[in-house]
């Protein structure tokens, strides 16, 4: 008999992704990272203006503005 998972939500090939993601996104570290990026977006004048750009991290640690879809599509890929 299969074990019951402590996470709720729809089942996916990799398990209960949504509940794991919710837990991860609510961690103190992720909240801090999100706050910093939102602050940088506001500073650059791109937060909430509908231009479709995000602050993207470069390999050298600096940040730049980049189209959100390109920035998010790269997430998780090993470079």
PDB file of N, CA, C and O in Angstrom:
ATOM      1  N   UNK A   1       0.834  -1.184   0.000  1.00  0.00           N
ATOM      2  CA  UNK A   1       0.000   0.000   0.000  1.00  0.00           C
ATOM      3  C   UNK A   1       0.876   1.244   0.000  1.00  0.00           C
ATOM      4  O   UNK A   1       1.885   1.295   0.703  1.00  0.00           O
ATOM      5  N   UNK A   2       0.501   2.228  -0.773  1.00  0.00           N
ATOM      6  CA  UNK A   2       1.289   3.455  -0.916  1.00  0.00           C
ATOM      7  C   UNK A   2       1.165   4.335   0.327  1.00  0.00           C
ATOM      8  O   UNK A   2       0.146   4.350   1.018  1.00  0.00           O
ATOM      9  N   UNK A   3       2.245   5.063   0.576  1.00  0.00           N
ATOM     10  CA  UNK A   3       2.238   6.002   1.704  1.00  0.00           C
ATOM     11  C   UNK A   3       1.377   7.205   1.368  1.00  0.00           C
ATOM     12  O   UNK A   3       1.245   7.589   0.205  1.00  0.00           O
ATOM     13  N   UNK A   4       0.800   7.787   2.388  1.00  0.00           N
ATOM     14  CA  UNK A   4       0.060   9.033   2.193  1.00  0.00           C
ATOM     15  C   UNK A   4       1.051  10.183   2.227  1.00  0.00           C
ATOM     16  O   UNK A   4       1.945  10.212   3.074  1.00  0.00           O
ATOM     17  N   UNK A   5       0.900  11.112   1.328  1.00  0.00           N
ATOM     18  CA  UNK A   5       1.765  12.280   1.262  1.00  0.00           C
ATOM     19  C   UNK A   5       1.244  13.357   2.210  1.00  0.00           C
ATOM     20  O   UNK A   5       0.036  13.499   2.395  1.00  0.00           O
ATOM     21  N   UNK A   6       2.159  14.111   2.804  1.00  0.00           N
ATOM     22  CA  UNK A   6       1.748  15.224   3.663  1.00  0.00           C
ATOM     23  C   UNK A   6       1.304  16.423   2.836  1.00  0.00           C
ATOM     24  O   UNK A   6       0.763  17.384   3.385  1.00  0.00           O
ATOM     25  N   UNK A   7       1.524  16.380   1.522  1.00  0.00           N
ATOM     26  CA  UNK A   7       1.181  17.483   0.632  1.00  0.00           C
ATOM     27  C   UNK A   7      -0.125  17.181  -0.083  1.00  0.00           C
ATOM     28  O   UNK A   7      -0.394  16.049  -0.484  1.00  0.00           O
ATOM     29  N   UNK A   8      -0.921  18.217  -0.227  1.00  0.00           N
ATOM     30  CA  UNK A   8      -2.188  18.044  -0.918  1.00  0.00           C
ATOM     31  C   UNK A   8      -2.098  18.655  -2.313  1.00  0.00           C
ATOM     32  O   UNK A   8      -1.144  19.368  -2.626  1.00  0.00           O
ATOM     33  N   UNK A   9      -3.063  18.380  -3.118  1.00  0.00           N
ATOM     34  CA  UNK A   9      -3.098  18.968  -4.445  1.00  0.00           C
ATOM     35  C   UNK A   9      -3.061  17.914  -5.522  1.00  0.00           C
ATOM     36  O   UNK A   9      -2.950  16.723  -5.230  1.00  0.00           O
ATOM     37  N   UNK A  10      -3.155  18.347  -6.777  1.00  0.00           N
ATOM     38  CA  UNK A  10      -3.187  17.391  -7.885  1.00  0.00           C
ATOM     39  C   UNK A  10      -1.871  16.636  -8.020  1.00  0.00           C
ATOM     40  O   UNK A  10      -0.804  17.162  -7.702  1.00  0.00           O
ATOM     41  N   UNK A  11      -1.958  15.431  -8.483  1.00  0.00           N
ATOM     42  CA  UNK A  11      -0.775  14.594  -8.677  1.00  0.00           C
ATOM     43  C   UNK A  11      -0.181  14.859 -10.058  1.00  0.00           C
ATOM     44  O   UNK A  11      -0.905  14.947 -11.050  1.00  0.00           O
ATOM     45  N   UNK A  12       1.120  14.982 -10.108  1.00  0.00           N
ATOM     46  CA  UNK A  12       1.844  15.168 -11.355  1.00  0.00           C
ATOM     47  C   UNK A  12       2.899  14.077 -11.460  1.00  0.00           C
ATOM     48  O   UNK A  12       3.101  13.314 -10.515  1.00  0.00           O
ATOM     49  N   UNK A  13       3.568  14.000 -12.593  1.00  0.00           N
ATOM     50  CA  UNK A  13       4.602  12.984 -12.791  1.00  0.00           C
ATOM     51  C   UNK A  13       5.695  13.108 -11.732  1.00  0.00           C
ATOM     52  O   UNK A  13       6.282  12.106 -11.324  1.00  0.00           O
ATOM     53  N   UNK A  14       5.965  14.322 -11.292  1.00  0.00           N
ATOM     54  CA  UNK A  14       7.005  14.521 -10.290  1.00  0.00           C
ATOM     55  C   UNK A  14       6.414  14.690  -8.890  1.00  0.00           C
ATOM     56  O   UNK A  14       7.068  15.249  -8.009  1.00  0.00           O
ATOM     57  N   UNK A  15       5.192  14.217  -8.675  1.00  0.00           N
ATOM     58  CA  UNK A  15       4.577  14.312  -7.357  1.00  0.00           C
ATOM     59  C   UNK A  15       3.651  15.499  -7.254  1.00  0.00           C
ATOM     60  O   UNK A  15       3.060  15.933  -8.243  1.00  0.00           O
ATOM     61  N   UNK A  16       3.531  16.018  -6.057  1.00  0.00           N
ATOM     62  CA  UNK A  16       2.636  17.149  -5.799  1.00  0.00           C
ATOM     63  C   UNK A  16       3.398  18.448  -5.954  1.00  0.00           C
ATOM     64  O   UNK A  16       3.700  19.113  -4.963  1.00  0.00           O
ATOM     65  N   UNK A  17       3.707  18.810  -7.164  1.00  0.00           N
ATOM     66  CA  UNK A  17       4.553  19.959  -7.441  1.00  0.00           C
ATOM     67  C   UNK A  17       4.014  21.247  -6.840  1.00  0.00           C
ATOM     68  O   UNK A  17       4.772  22.023  -6.257  1.00  0.00           O
ATOM     69  N   UNK A  18       2.718  21.483  -6.975  1.00  0.00           N
ATOM     70  CA  UNK A  18       2.161  22.761  -6.520  1.00  0.00           C
ATOM     71  C   UNK A  18       2.340  22.962  -5.023  1.00  0.00           C
ATOM     72  O   UNK A  18       2.671  24.065  -4.587  1.00  0.00           O
ATOM     73  N   UNK A  19       2.130  21.935  -4.239  1.00  0.00           N
ATOM     74  CA  UNK A  19       2.266  22.105  -2.794  1.00  0.00           C
ATOM     75  C   UNK A  19       3.731  22.266  -2.401  1.00  0.00           C
ATOM     76  O   UNK A  19       4.041  23.027  -1.484  1.00  0.00           O
ATOM     77  N   UNK A  20       4.632  21.565  -3.074  1.00  0.00           N
ATOM     78  CA  UNK A  20       6.064  21.751  -2.808  1.00  0.00           C
ATOM     79  C   UNK A  20       6.485  23.174  -3.171  1.00  0.00           C
ATOM     80  O   UNK A  20       7.237  23.808  -2.432  1.00  0.00           O
ATOM     81  N   UNK A  21       5.999  23.676  -4.315  1.00  0.00           N
ATOM     82  CA  UNK A  21       6.350  25.013  -4.770  1.00  0.00           C
ATOM     83  C   UNK A  21       5.816  26.068  -3.806  1.00  0.00           C
ATOM     84  O   UNK A  21       6.493  27.058  -3.527  1.00  0.00           O
ATOM     85  N   UNK A  22       4.603  25.856  -3.298  1.00  0.00           N
ATOM     86  CA  UNK A  22       4.015  26.805  -2.346  1.00  0.00           C
ATOM     87  C   UNK A  22       4.871  26.874  -1.073  1.00  0.00           C
ATOM     88  O   UNK A  22       5.119  27.952  -0.535  1.00  0.00           O
ATOM     89  N   UNK A  23       5.309  25.717  -0.612  1.00  0.00           N
ATOM     90  CA  UNK A  23       6.150  25.665   0.592  1.00  0.00           C
ATOM     91  C   UNK A  23       7.492  26.357   0.326  1.00  0.00           C
ATOM     92  O   UNK A  23       7.974  27.112   1.170  1.00  0.00           O
ATOM     93  N   UNK A  24       8.089  26.110  -0.826  1.00  0.00           N
ATOM     94  CA  UNK A  24       9.379  26.697  -1.197  1.00  0.00           C
ATOM     95  C   UNK A  24       9.264  28.217  -1.328  1.00  0.00           C
ATOM     96  O   UNK A  24      10.109  28.952  -0.818  1.00  0.00           O
ATOM     97  N   UNK A  25       8.213  28.687  -2.015  1.00  0.00           N
ATOM     98  CA  UNK A  25       8.027  30.121  -2.226  1.00  0.00           C
ATOM     99  C   UNK A  25       7.768  30.880  -0.938  1.00  0.00           C
ATOM    100  O   UNK A  25       8.016  32.084  -0.871  1.00  0.00           O
ATOM    101  N   UNK A  26       7.270  30.193   0.095  1.00  0.00           N
ATOM    102  CA  UNK A  26       6.981  30.860   1.357  1.00  0.00           C
ATOM    103  C   UNK A  26       8.156  30.802   2.331  1.00  0.00           C
ATOM    104  O   UNK A  26       8.050  31.296   3.454  1.00  0.00           O
ATOM    105  N   UNK A  27       9.275  30.204   1.917  1.00  0.00           N
ATOM    106  CA  UNK A  27      10.444  30.144   2.797  1.00  0.00           C
ATOM    107  C   UNK A  27      11.047  31.528   2.952  1.00  0.00           C
ATOM    108  O   UNK A  27      10.935  32.364   2.056  1.00  0.00           O
ATOM    109  N   UNK A  28      11.688  31.770   4.091  1.00  0.00           N
ATOM    110  CA  UNK A  28      12.264  33.085   4.384  1.00  0.00           C
ATOM    111  C   UNK A  28      13.274  33.511   3.325  1.00  0.00           C
ATOM    112  O   UNK A  28      13.317  34.683   2.951  1.00  0.00           O
ATOM    113  N   UNK A  29      14.083  32.578   2.838  1.00  0.00           N
ATOM    114  CA  UNK A  29      15.088  32.904   1.830  1.00  0.00           C
ATOM    115  C   UNK A  29      14.440  33.370   0.531  1.00  0.00           C
ATOM    116  O   UNK A  29      14.867  34.370  -0.046  1.00  0.00           O
ATOM    117  N   UNK A  30      13.418  32.661   0.066  1.00  0.00           N
ATOM    118  CA  UNK A  30      12.758  33.027  -1.186  1.00  0.00           C
ATOM    119  C   UNK A  30      12.013  34.346  -1.058  1.00  0.00           C
ATOM    120  O   UNK A  30      11.985  35.135  -2.002  1.00  0.00           O
ATOM    121  N   UNK A  31      11.410  34.593   0.094  1.00  0.00           N
ATOM    122  CA  UNK A  31      10.712  35.852   0.311  1.00  0.00           C
ATOM    123  C   UNK A  31      11.714  37.001   0.223  1.00  0.00           C
ATOM    124  O   UNK A  31      11.435  38.028  -0.396  1.00  0.00           O
ATOM    125  N   UNK A  32      12.879  36.826   0.845  1.00  0.00           N
ATOM    126  CA  UNK A  32      13.925  37.856   0.828  1.00  0.00           C
ATOM    127  C   UNK A  32      14.410  38.113  -0.600  1.00  0.00           C
ATOM    128  O   UNK A  32      14.574  39.266  -0.999  1.00  0.00           O
ATOM    129  N   UNK A  33      14.639  37.046  -1.372  1.00  0.00           N
ATOM    130  CA  UNK A  33      15.082  37.199  -2.762  1.00  0.00           C
ATOM    131  C   UNK A  33      14.036  37.950  -3.586  1.00  0.00           C
ATOM    132  O   UNK A  33      14.368  38.837  -4.373  1.00  0.00           O
ATOM    133  N   UNK A  34      12.766  37.581  -3.393  1.00  0.00           N
ATOM    134  CA  UNK A  34      11.683  38.213  -4.143  1.00  0.00           C
ATOM    135  C   UNK A  34      11.569  39.697  -3.779  1.00  0.00           C
ATOM    136  O   UNK A  34      11.335  40.540  -4.645  1.00  0.00           O
ATOM    137  N   UNK A  35      11.737  40.005  -2.488  1.00  0.00           N
ATOM    138  CA  UNK A  35      11.691  41.406  -2.054  1.00  0.00           C
ATOM    139  C   UNK A  35      12.801  42.210  -2.709  1.00  0.00           C
ATOM    140  O   UNK A  35      12.573  43.332  -3.162  1.00  0.00           O
ATOM    141  N   UNK A  36      13.993  41.649  -2.763  1.00  0.00           N
ATOM    142  CA  UNK A  36      15.133  42.352  -3.362  1.00  0.00           C
ATOM    143  C   UNK A  36      14.916  42.609  -4.849  1.00  0.00           C
ATOM    144  O   UNK A  36      15.212  43.696  -5.345  1.00  0.00           O
ATOM    145  N   UNK A  37      14.396  41.603  -5.562  1.00  0.00           N
ATOM    146  CA  UNK A  37      14.153  41.773  -6.988  1.00  0.00           C
ATOM    147  C   UNK A  37      13.025  42.775  -7.246  1.00  0.00           C
ATOM    148  O   UNK A  37      13.104  43.566  -8.185  1.00  0.00           O
ATOM    149  N   UNK A  38      11.978  42.746  -6.418  1.00  0.00           N
ATOM    150  CA  UNK A  38      10.898  43.722  -6.568  1.00  0.00           C
ATOM    151  C   UNK A  38      11.416  45.127  -6.312  1.00  0.00           C
ATOM    152  O   UNK A  38      11.041  46.069  -7.011  1.00  0.00           O
ATOM    153  N   UNK A  39      12.278  45.271  -5.310  1.00  0.00           N
ATOM    154  CA  UNK A  39      12.865  46.576  -4.996  1.00  0.00           C
ATOM    155  C   UNK A  39      13.686  47.090  -6.180  1.00  0.00           C
ATOM    156  O   UNK A  39      13.610  48.268  -6.528  1.00  0.00           O
ATOM    157  N   UNK A  40      14.468  46.202  -6.797  1.00  0.00           N
ATOM    158  CA  UNK A  40      15.283  46.574  -7.956  1.00  0.00           C
ATOM    159  C   UNK A  40      14.394  46.956  -9.141  1.00  0.00           C
ATOM    160  O   UNK A  40      14.693  47.907  -9.863  1.00  0.00           O
ATOM    161  N   UNK A  41      13.294  46.209  -9.340  1.00  0.00           N
ATOM    162  CA  UNK A  41      12.347  46.534 -10.414  1.00  0.00           C
ATOM    163  C   UNK A  41      11.743  47.917 -10.206  1.00  0.00           C
ATOM    164  O   UNK A  41      11.598  48.683 -11.158  1.00  0.00           O
ATOM    165  N   UNK A  42      11.390  48.237  -8.960  1.00  0.00           N
ATOM    166  CA  UNK A  42      10.829  49.557  -8.665  1.00  0.00           C
ATOM    167  C   UNK A  42      11.861  50.650  -8.925  1.00  0.00           C
ATOM    168  O   UNK A  42      11.550  51.694  -9.500  1.00  0.00           O
ATOM    169  N   UNK A  43      13.091  50.393  -8.492  1.00  0.00           N
ATOM    170  CA  UNK A  43      14.174  51.366  -8.670  1.00  0.00           C
ATOM    171  C   UNK A  43      14.402  51.667 -10.149  1.00  0.00           C
ATOM    172  O   UNK A  43      14.668  52.810 -10.522  1.00  0.00           O
ATOM    173  N   UNK A  44      14.299  50.649 -10.981  1.00  0.00           N
ATOM    174  CA  UNK A  44      14.510  50.820 -12.422  1.00  0.00           C
ATOM    175  C   UNK A  44      13.260  51.317 -13.141  1.00  0.00           C
ATOM    176  O   UNK A  44      13.299  51.579 -14.343  1.00  0.00           O
ATOM    177  N   UNK A  45      12.151  51.447 -12.413  1.00  0.00           N
ATOM    178  CA  UNK A  45      10.922  51.978 -12.997  1.00  0.00           C
ATOM    179  C   UNK A  45      10.164  51.000 -13.861  1.00  0.00           C
ATOM    180  O   UNK A  45       9.349  51.419 -14.683  1.00  0.00           O
ATOM    181  N   UNK A  46      10.402  49.710 -13.704  1.00  0.00           N
ATOM    182  CA  UNK A  46       9.739  48.730 -14.557  1.00  0.00           C
ATOM    183  C   UNK A  46       8.720  47.896 -13.793  1.00  0.00           C
ATOM    184  O   UNK A  46       8.030  47.073 -14.395  1.00  0.00           O
ATOM    185  N   UNK A  47       8.611  48.087 -12.494  1.00  0.00           N
ATOM    186  CA  UNK A  47       7.683  47.284 -11.682  1.00  0.00           C
ATOM    187  C   UNK A  47       6.243  47.738 -11.920  1.00  0.00           C
ATOM    188  O   UNK A  47       5.895  48.887 -11.648  1.00  0.00           O
ATOM    189  N   UNK A  48       5.407  46.827 -12.430  1.00  0.00           N
ATOM    190  CA  UNK A  48       3.990  47.100 -12.585  1.00  0.00           C
ATOM    191  C   UNK A  48       3.611  48.030 -13.725  1.00  0.00           C
ATOM    192  O   UNK A  48       2.463  48.469 -13.794  1.00  0.00           O
ATOM    193  N   UNK A  49       4.543  48.346 -14.625  1.00  0.00           N
ATOM    194  CA  UNK A  49       4.185  49.260 -15.708  1.00  0.00           C
ATOM    195  C   UNK A  49       3.776  48.531 -16.986  1.00  0.00           C
ATOM    196  O   UNK A  49       3.438  49.173 -17.980  1.00  0.00           O
ATOM    197  N   UNK A  50       3.802  47.208 -16.972  1.00  0.00           N
ATOM    198  CA  UNK A  50       3.321  46.440 -18.108  1.00  0.00           C
ATOM    199  C   UNK A  50       4.284  46.338 -19.272  1.00  0.00           C
ATOM    200  O   UNK A  50       3.873  45.965 -20.372  1.00  0.00           O
ATOM    201  N   UNK A  51       5.555  46.658 -19.066  1.00  0.00           N
ATOM    202  CA  UNK A  51       6.519  46.584 -20.166  1.00  0.00           C
ATOM    203  C   UNK A  51       7.008  45.157 -20.425  1.00  0.00           C
ATOM    204  O   UNK A  51       7.695  44.911 -21.416  1.00  0.00           O
ATOM    205  N   UNK A  52       6.659  44.217 -19.543  1.00  0.00           N
ATOM    206  CA  UNK A  52       7.023  42.818 -19.750  1.00  0.00           C
ATOM    207  C   UNK A  52       8.467  42.495 -19.452  1.00  0.00           C
ATOM    208  O   UNK A  52       8.970  41.466 -19.905  1.00  0.00           O
ATOM    209  N   UNK A  53       9.159  43.351 -18.696  1.00  0.00           N
ATOM    210  CA  UNK A  53      10.565  43.114 -18.392  1.00  0.00           C
ATOM    211  C   UNK A  53      10.758  42.775 -16.918  1.00  0.00           C
ATOM    212  O   UNK A  53      10.014  43.232 -16.050  1.00  0.00           O
ATOM    213  N   UNK A  54      11.778  41.964 -16.665  1.00  0.00           N
ATOM    214  CA  UNK A  54      12.171  41.549 -15.322  1.00  0.00           C
ATOM    215  C   UNK A  54      13.618  41.932 -15.098  1.00  0.00           C
ATOM    216  O   UNK A  54      14.375  42.158 -16.042  1.00  0.00           O
ATOM    217  N   UNK A  55      13.990  42.001 -13.828  1.00  0.00           N
ATOM    218  CA  UNK A  55      15.406  42.121 -13.503  1.00  0.00           C
ATOM    219  C   UNK A  55      15.965  40.704 -13.567  1.00  0.00           C
ATOM    220  O   UNK A  55      15.445  39.793 -12.923  1.00  0.00           O
ATOM    221  N   UNK A  56      17.010  40.530 -14.336  1.00  0.00           N
ATOM    222  CA  UNK A  56      17.622  39.224 -14.538  1.00  0.00           C
ATOM    223  C   UNK A  56      19.030  39.235 -13.955  1.00  0.00           C
ATOM    224  O   UNK A  56      19.760  40.218 -14.081  1.00  0.00           O
ATOM    225  N   UNK A  57      19.399  38.131 -13.318  1.00  0.00           N
ATOM    226  CA  UNK A  57      20.754  38.010 -12.787  1.00  0.00           C
ATOM    227  C   UNK A  57      21.702  37.527 -13.881  1.00  0.00           C
ATOM    228  O   UNK A  57      21.385  36.604 -14.631  1.00  0.00           O
ATOM    229  N   UNK A  58      22.860  38.160 -13.957  1.00  0.00           N
ATOM    230  CA  UNK A  58      23.895  37.731 -14.901  1.00  0.00           C
ATOM    231  C   UNK A  58      24.874  36.828 -14.164  1.00  0.00           C
ATOM    232  O   UNK A  58      24.863  36.775 -12.935  1.00  0.00           O
ATOM    233  N   UNK A  59      25.715  36.123 -14.901  1.00  0.00           N
ATOM    234  CA  UNK A  59      26.658  35.186 -14.295  1.00  0.00           C
ATOM    235  C   UNK A  59      27.655  35.869 -13.367  1.00  0.00           C
ATOM    236  O   UNK A  59      28.143  35.249 -12.422  1.00  0.00           O
ATOM    237  N   UNK A  60      27.963  37.135 -13.623  1.00  0.00           N
ATOM    238  CA  UNK A  60      28.928  37.840 -12.775  1.00  0.00           C
ATOM    239  C   UNK A  60      28.284  38.406 -11.507  1.00  0.00           C
ATOM    240  O   UNK A  60      28.967  39.042 -10.705  1.00  0.00           O
ATOM    241  N   UNK A  61      26.982  38.184 -11.315  1.00  0.00           N
ATOM    242  CA  UNK A  61      26.296  38.626 -10.114  1.00  0.00           C
ATOM    243  C   UNK A  61      25.560  39.938 -10.269  1.00  0.00           C
ATOM    244  O   UNK A  61      24.766  40.303  -9.403  1.00  0.00           O
ATOM    245  N   UNK A  62      25.805  40.659 -11.357  1.00  0.00           N
ATOM    246  CA  UNK A  62      25.098  41.914 -11.580  1.00  0.00           C
ATOM    247  C   UNK A  62      23.700  41.621 -12.128  1.00  0.00           C
ATOM    248  O   UNK A  62      23.361  40.472 -12.408  1.00  0.00           O
ATOM    249  N   UNK A  63      22.901  42.670 -12.274  1.00  0.00           N
ATOM    250  CA  UNK A  63      21.553  42.494 -12.795  1.00  0.00           C
ATOM    251  C   UNK A  63      21.357  43.355 -14.029  1.00  0.00           C
ATOM    252  O   UNK A  63      22.050  44.352 -14.232  1.00  0.00           O
ATOM    253  N   UNK A  64      20.404  42.951 -14.844  1.00  0.00           N
ATOM    254  CA  UNK A  64      20.054  43.682 -16.049  1.00  0.00           C
ATOM    255  C   UNK A  64      18.571  43.490 -16.321  1.00  0.00           C
ATOM    256  O   UNK A  64      17.971  42.546 -15.808  1.00  0.00           O
ATOM    257  N   UNK A  65      17.971  44.361 -17.114  1.00  0.00           N
ATOM    258  CA  UNK A  65      16.583  44.190 -17.509  1.00  0.00           C
ATOM    259  C   UNK A  65      16.516  43.241 -18.696  1.00  0.00           C
ATOM    260  O   UNK A  65      17.320  43.324 -19.625  1.00  0.00           O
ATOM    261  N   UNK A  66      15.546  42.341 -18.648  1.00  0.00           N
ATOM    262  CA  UNK A  66      15.401  41.346 -19.707  1.00  0.00           C
ATOM    263  C   UNK A  66      13.923  41.018 -19.862  1.00  0.00           C
ATOM    264  O   UNK A  66      13.161  41.100 -18.899  1.00  0.00           O
ATOM    265  N   UNK A  67      13.519  40.650 -21.062  1.00  0.00           N
ATOM    266  CA  UNK A  67      12.146  40.244 -21.302  1.00  0.00           C
ATOM    267  C   UNK A  67      11.818  39.080 -20.367  1.00  0.00           C
ATOM    268  O   UNK A  67      12.566  38.105 -20.288  1.00  0.00           O
ATOM    269  N   UNK A  68      10.701  39.190 -19.667  1.00  0.00           N
ATOM    270  CA  UNK A  68      10.337  38.234 -18.625  1.00  0.00           C
ATOM    271  C   UNK A  68      10.284  36.796 -19.142  1.00  0.00           C
ATOM    272  O   UNK A  68      10.735  35.884 -18.449  1.00  0.00           O
ATOM    273  N   UNK A  69       9.754  36.578 -20.321  1.00  0.00           N
ATOM    274  CA  UNK A  69       9.616  35.216 -20.833  1.00  0.00           C
ATOM    275  C   UNK A  69      10.979  34.556 -21.046  1.00  0.00           C
ATOM    276  O   UNK A  69      11.131  33.359 -20.803  1.00  0.00           O
ATOM    277  N   UNK A  70      11.964  35.322 -21.496  1.00  0.00           N
ATOM    278  CA  UNK A  70      13.310  34.769 -21.703  1.00  0.00           C
ATOM    279  C   UNK A  70      13.973  34.479 -20.361  1.00  0.00           C
ATOM    280  O   UNK A  70      14.632  33.451 -20.199  1.00  0.00           O
ATOM    281  N   UNK A  71      13.801  35.378 -19.406  1.00  0.00           N
ATOM    282  CA  UNK A  71      14.378  35.216 -18.078  1.00  0.00           C
ATOM    283  C   UNK A  71      13.802  33.977 -17.393  1.00  0.00           C
ATOM    284  O   UNK A  71      14.547  33.194 -16.805  1.00  0.00           O
ATOM    285  N   UNK A  72      12.501  33.796 -17.464  1.00  0.00           N
ATOM    286  CA  UNK A  72      11.847  32.679 -16.775  1.00  0.00           C
ATOM    287  C   UNK A  72      12.021  31.365 -17.521  1.00  0.00           C
ATOM    288  O   UNK A  72      11.998  30.301 -16.901  1.00  0.00           O
ATOM    289  N   UNK A  73      12.192  31.416 -18.824  1.00  0.00           N
ATOM    290  CA  UNK A  73      12.372  30.191 -19.603  1.00  0.00           C
ATOM    291  C   UNK A  73      13.731  29.553 -19.276  1.00  0.00           C
ATOM    292  O   UNK A  73      13.883  28.334 -19.357  1.00  0.00           O
ATOM    293  N   UNK A  74      14.688  30.360 -18.918  1.00  0.00           N
ATOM    294  CA  UNK A  74      16.023  29.867 -18.608  1.00  0.00           C
ATOM    295  C   UNK A  74      16.106  29.270 -17.210  1.00  0.00           C
ATOM    296  O   UNK A  74      17.033  28.518 -16.909  1.00  0.00           O
ATOM    297  N   UNK A  75      15.143  29.600 -16.354  1.00  0.00           N
ATOM    298  CA  UNK A  75      15.163  29.155 -14.956  1.00  0.00           C
ATOM    299  C   UNK A  75      15.294  27.640 -14.883  1.00  0.00           C
ATOM    300  O   UNK A  75      14.520  26.915 -15.509  1.00  0.00           O
ATOM    301  N   UNK A  76      16.256  27.168 -14.132  1.00  0.00           N
ATOM    302  CA  UNK A  76      16.437  25.742 -13.921  1.00  0.00           C
ATOM    303  C   UNK A  76      17.331  25.052 -14.926  1.00  0.00           C
ATOM    304  O   UNK A  76      17.734  23.910 -14.706  1.00  0.00           O
ATOM    305  N   UNK A  77      17.654  25.714 -16.023  1.00  0.00           N
ATOM    306  CA  UNK A  77      18.536  25.098 -17.008  1.00  0.00           C
ATOM    307  C   UNK A  77      19.980  25.259 -16.577  1.00  0.00           C
ATOM    308  O   UNK A  77      20.372  26.316 -16.082  1.00  0.00           O
ATOM    309  N   UNK A  78      20.755  24.234 -16.758  1.00  0.00           N
ATOM    310  CA  UNK A  78      22.161  24.313 -16.385  1.00  0.00           C
ATOM    311  C   UNK A  78      22.951  24.991 -17.498  1.00  0.00           C
ATOM    312  O   UNK A  78      22.893  24.589 -18.660  1.00  0.00           O
ATOM    313  N   UNK A  79      23.679  26.012 -17.121  1.00  0.00           N
ATOM    314  CA  UNK A  79      24.419  26.768 -18.130  1.00  0.00           C
ATOM    315  C   UNK A  79      25.896  26.452 -18.059  1.00  0.00           C
ATOM    316  O   UNK A  79      26.682  26.996 -18.835  1.00  0.00           O
TER     317      UNK A  79
END
